[in-house]
Amino acid sequence: MKLYIIGAGPGDPDLITVKGLKLLQEADVVMYTDSLVNEELIAKAKPEAEVLKSSGMDLTEMVAIIVDRLKQGKMVVRVHTGDPAMFGATMEQIALLRKEDIGYEIIPGVSSVFASAAAVGAELTIPDLTQTVILTRAEGRTPVPELEKLRDLAAHHCTIALFLSATLIKKVVSEFMEAGWSEDTPVAVVQRATWPDQLIVRTTVGQLEADMRTHGIRSHAMILAGWALDPEIHGKEEYRSKLYDKSFTHRFRRGVKP
């Protein structure tokens, strides 16, 4: 017996993997996060499949249903938004499945962080500017470990991607400033990335709180911050990769020195 955990991607039903879609279409039972996963994607399940919405279930109830259907010999898929590895609450489900001697396979999906970067046309790592991306969340009702406070992570002055933080913008701005970020540091906010009503707001650390309020953004938003988000960064400075540098030698090309 095995449960398939599928990353559905950020919203656009076409952004599921080929493997994920194939399993979804073969499944006898589809349990999905109905508050986040696009209904158009779930509609691709076979007509006779049992489709279950999980937003009204608690952990024990969800797992009990999965175990029951698997023990009936049915093929079950659990469809999560984005990629299951990021704030997916998958391991707590898996822990209970293991107690029932049930295996699992995770099929990765497109995370909202990368869908958002694509939406704003950004490369999150820029040579000689930043080579690090930190994926995290601001501390709210869900605490973060003491060594992972946003102000400490932001002290690296790399690209920061904030999940689940749209209601905590005052705190976000305060911690960026405590970490020494300038008010003109670029920020891109993408609400409902890849959905038909996607909204992109380009702003700065200093204007972030006001712009979030103006646009009424309080949920389903990815916040990308750092100088890699400056759309004119390559026009201001010569940040170039070695890979395509004419003078750089690598295994497929001999460089030509000036």
C-alpha positions as CSV (number, residue, x, y, z in Angstrom):
1,M,0.0,0.0,0.0
2,K,1.3,3.4,-0.9
3,L,-0.1,7.0,-0.9
4,Y,1.0,9.4,-3.6
5,I,1.5,12.9,-2.4
6,I,1.4,15.3,-5.4
7,G,2.5,18.9,-5.7
8,A,-0.2,20.6,-7.7
9,G,1.9,23.7,-8.4
10,P,0.9,27.3,-7.5
11,G,-2.5,27.6,-9.3
12,D,-2.3,27.3,-13.1
13,P,-3.5,23.8,-13.7
14,D,-0.9,23.3,-16.5
15,L,1.9,23.7,-13.9
16,I,1.6,20.2,-12.5
17,T,4.3,17.7,-13.6
18,V,3.5,15.1,-16.2
19,K,3.9,12.4,-13.6
20,G,1.7,14.2,-11.1
21,L,-1.1,14.5,-13.7
22,K,-0.8,10.9,-14.8
23,L,-1.2,9.7,-11.2
24,L,-4.1,12.1,-10.6
25,Q,-5.9,10.7,-13.7
26,E,-5.3,7.1,-12.6
27,A,-6.4,7.5,-9.0
28,D,-9.5,5.9,-7.4
29,V,-9.5,8.5,-4.6
30,V,-8.4,12.1,-4.8
31,M,-8.0,14.1,-1.5
32,Y,-7.0,17.7,-2.1
33,T,-6.5,21.0,-0.3
34,D,-9.6,22.7,-1.7
35,S,-8.8,26.1,-0.2
36,L,-5.7,26.3,-2.4
37,V,-5.7,23.8,-5.3
38,N,-7.3,24.8,-8.6
39,E,-10.6,23.0,-9.2
40,E,-9.8,22.9,-12.9
41,L,-6.9,20.5,-12.1
42,I,-9.0,18.2,-9.9
43,A,-11.6,18.0,-12.7
44,K,-9.0,16.1,-14.6
45,A,-9.5,13.1,-12.3
46,K,-11.4,10.2,-13.8
47,P,-15.2,10.6,-13.6
48,E,-15.7,7.6,-11.2
49,A,-13.0,8.8,-8.8
50,E,-14.0,9.7,-5.2
51,V,-13.0,13.3,-4.7
52,L,-12.5,14.5,-1.1
53,K,-11.9,18.1,0.1
54,S,-9.6,18.3,3.1
55,S,-10.1,21.9,4.3
56,G,-12.7,20.8,6.9
57,M,-10.8,17.8,8.2
58,D,-8.3,17.5,11.0
59,L,-5.1,15.5,10.7
60,T,-6.5,12.3,12.3
61,E,-9.6,12.4,10.1
62,M,-7.6,12.9,6.9
63,V,-5.2,10.0,7.6
64,A,-8.0,7.7,8.8
65,I,-9.8,8.1,5.4
66,I,-6.6,7.6,3.5
67,V,-5.8,4.4,5.4
68,D,-9.3,3.1,5.0
69,R,-9.3,3.6,1.2
70,L,-5.9,2.1,0.8
71,K,-6.8,-1.0,2.8
72,Q,-9.8,-1.4,0.4
73,G,-7.2,-1.7,-2.4
74,K,-7.8,1.7,-3.9
75,M,-5.2,4.0,-5.4
76,V,-5.1,7.2,-3.4
77,V,-3.5,10.5,-4.2
78,R,-3.2,13.5,-1.9
79,V,-2.9,16.7,-3.8
80,H,-1.1,19.6,-2.1
81,T,-0.6,23.2,-3.4
82,G,2.8,24.2,-4.7
83,D,5.5,21.8,-3.7
84,P,4.9,19.5,-0.8
85,A,8.3,20.2,0.7
86,M,7.5,23.8,1.5
87,F,5.1,24.4,4.4
88,G,3.1,21.4,3.1
89,A,2.4,19.7,6.5
90,T,3.2,16.4,4.8
91,M,5.5,14.8,7.3
92,E,2.9,14.8,10.1
93,Q,0.6,12.8,7.7
94,I,3.4,10.5,6.8
95,A,4.2,9.8,10.5
96,L,0.7,8.5,11.1
97,L,0.8,6.5,7.8
98,R,4.0,4.8,9.0
99,K,2.2,3.5,12.1
100,E,-0.1,1.7,9.7
101,D,2.8,0.3,7.7
102,I,1.7,2.4,4.7
103,G,4.4,3.8,2.3
104,Y,4.4,6.9,0.3
105,E,5.8,8.6,-2.8
106,I,6.2,12.4,-3.1
107,I,5.9,14.0,-6.6
108,P,7.4,17.5,-6.5
109,G,5.5,20.5,-7.8
110,V,6.3,24.1,-8.8
111,S,6.6,26.2,-5.6
112,S,4.9,29.6,-5.4
113,V,8.4,31.1,-4.8
114,F,9.5,30.1,-8.3
115,A,6.2,30.9,-9.9
116,S,6.4,34.3,-8.4
117,A,9.9,34.9,-9.6
118,A,8.8,33.9,-13.1
119,A,5.8,36.2,-12.9
120,V,8.0,39.2,-12.1
121,G,10.8,38.1,-14.5
122,A,13.4,37.8,-11.8
123,E,16.5,35.7,-11.3
124,L,16.9,35.3,-7.6
125,T,20.6,34.7,-7.7
126,I,22.8,37.3,-9.5
127,P,26.6,36.8,-9.8
128,D,28.6,39.1,-7.6
129,L,25.4,40.4,-6.0
130,T,23.8,37.5,-4.2
131,Q,24.2,33.7,-4.5
132,T,21.8,32.8,-1.7
133,V,18.1,32.6,-1.4
134,I,16.4,32.1,2.0
135,L,12.9,30.7,2.0
136,T,11.2,31.4,5.3
137,R,8.2,33.0,7.0
138,A,7.7,35.9,9.5
139,E,6.9,34.9,13.0
140,G,3.2,35.1,13.9
141,R,1.0,32.7,15.7
142,T,3.3,30.0,14.5
143,P,6.7,30.6,16.2
144,V,10.0,30.2,14.5
145,P,13.2,28.8,16.1
146,E,15.3,31.3,18.0
147,L,18.1,31.1,15.5
148,E,15.8,31.7,12.6
149,K,14.4,35.1,13.4
150,L,13.9,37.1,10.2
151,R,16.2,39.9,11.4
152,D,19.0,37.4,11.8
153,L,18.4,35.7,8.4
154,A,18.1,39.1,6.7
155,A,21.5,40.1,8.1
156,H,23.0,38.0,5.2
157,H,21.6,40.6,2.8
158,C,20.7,38.0,0.3
159,T,17.4,37.3,-1.5
160,I,14.6,36.6,0.9
161,A,11.4,34.8,0.0
162,L,8.6,35.1,2.5
163,F,5.7,32.6,2.6
164,L,2.6,33.1,4.8
165,S,3.6,36.6,5.9
166,A,1.1,39.0,4.3
167,T,-0.6,39.8,7.6
168,L,2.7,40.5,9.3
169,I,4.2,43.3,7.1
170,K,4.8,45.7,9.9
171,K,6.9,43.1,11.6
172,V,8.6,42.2,8.4
173,V,9.6,45.8,7.6
174,S,10.9,46.3,11.2
175,E,13.1,43.2,11.1
176,F,14.5,44.1,7.6
177,M,15.4,47.5,9.0
178,E,17.0,46.0,12.1
179,A,19.1,43.9,9.8
180,G,20.5,47.0,8.1
181,W,18.4,46.9,4.9
182,S,17.9,50.3,3.3
183,E,14.4,51.6,2.7
184,D,15.0,51.6,-1.1
185,T,15.7,47.8,-1.2
186,P,13.5,46.4,-4.0
187,V,10.5,44.1,-3.1
188,A,8.1,42.3,-5.3
189,V,4.8,41.0,-4.0
190,V,2.9,38.4,-6.0
191,Q,-0.6,37.6,-4.9
192,R,-2.2,34.4,-6.3
193,A,0.8,33.6,-8.6
194,T,-0.3,32.1,-11.9
195,W,-4.0,32.4,-11.2
196,P,-6.2,34.5,-13.6
197,D,-6.4,37.2,-10.9
198,Q,-2.7,37.3,-10.2
199,L,-1.6,40.7,-8.8
200,I,2.0,41.9,-8.9
201,V,3.1,44.9,-6.7
202,R,6.6,46.2,-7.1
203,T,7.7,48.3,-4.2
204,T,10.5,48.8,-1.7
205,V,11.1,47.9,2.0
206,G,10.2,51.5,2.9
207,Q,6.9,51.5,1.0
208,L,6.0,47.8,1.5
209,E,3.5,48.3,4.3
210,A,1.6,51.1,2.6
211,D,1.5,49.4,-0.7
212,M,0.2,46.1,0.8
213,R,-2.5,48.1,2.5
214,T,-3.4,50.1,-0.6
215,H,-3.9,46.9,-2.6
216,G,-5.6,45.0,0.2
217,I,-3.2,42.1,0.2
218,R,-3.6,40.0,3.3
219,S,-3.3,36.4,2.0
220,H,-2.0,34.1,-0.8
221,A,1.0,36.4,-1.3
222,M,4.6,35.6,-1.9
223,I,7.0,38.4,-0.9
224,L,10.4,38.5,-2.6
225,A,12.9,41.0,-1.3
226,G,16.5,42.0,-2.1
227,W,18.5,43.7,-4.8
228,A,18.1,40.8,-7.2
229,L,14.5,42.0,-7.5
230,D,15.6,45.3,-9.1
231,P,14.4,44.9,-12.7
232,E,17.2,47.3,-13.8
233,I,20.0,45.7,-11.9
234,H,21.9,44.6,-15.0
235,G,21.6,48.1,-16.4
236,K,23.2,49.6,-13.3
237,E,26.1,47.2,-12.8
238,E,28.0,44.6,-14.7
239,Y,26.8,41.4,-13.0
240,R,27.6,38.6,-15.3
241,S,28.0,34.9,-14.9
242,K,31.3,33.1,-15.7
243,L,29.4,30.5,-17.7
244,Y,28.9,32.9,-20.7
245,D,32.0,35.0,-20.2
246,K,34.0,35.1,-23.4
247,S,37.3,34.8,-21.5
248,F,36.2,31.9,-19.2
249,T,37.3,28.4,-20.0
250,H,35.2,25.4,-19.1
251,R,34.8,21.9,-20.4
252,F,32.7,22.8,-23.4
253,R,34.4,26.0,-24.5
254,R,37.9,27.5,-24.4
255,G,38.0,31.1,-23.3
256,V,39.5,33.8,-25.4
257,K,41.6,36.3,-23.4
258,P,41.3,40.0,-24.3
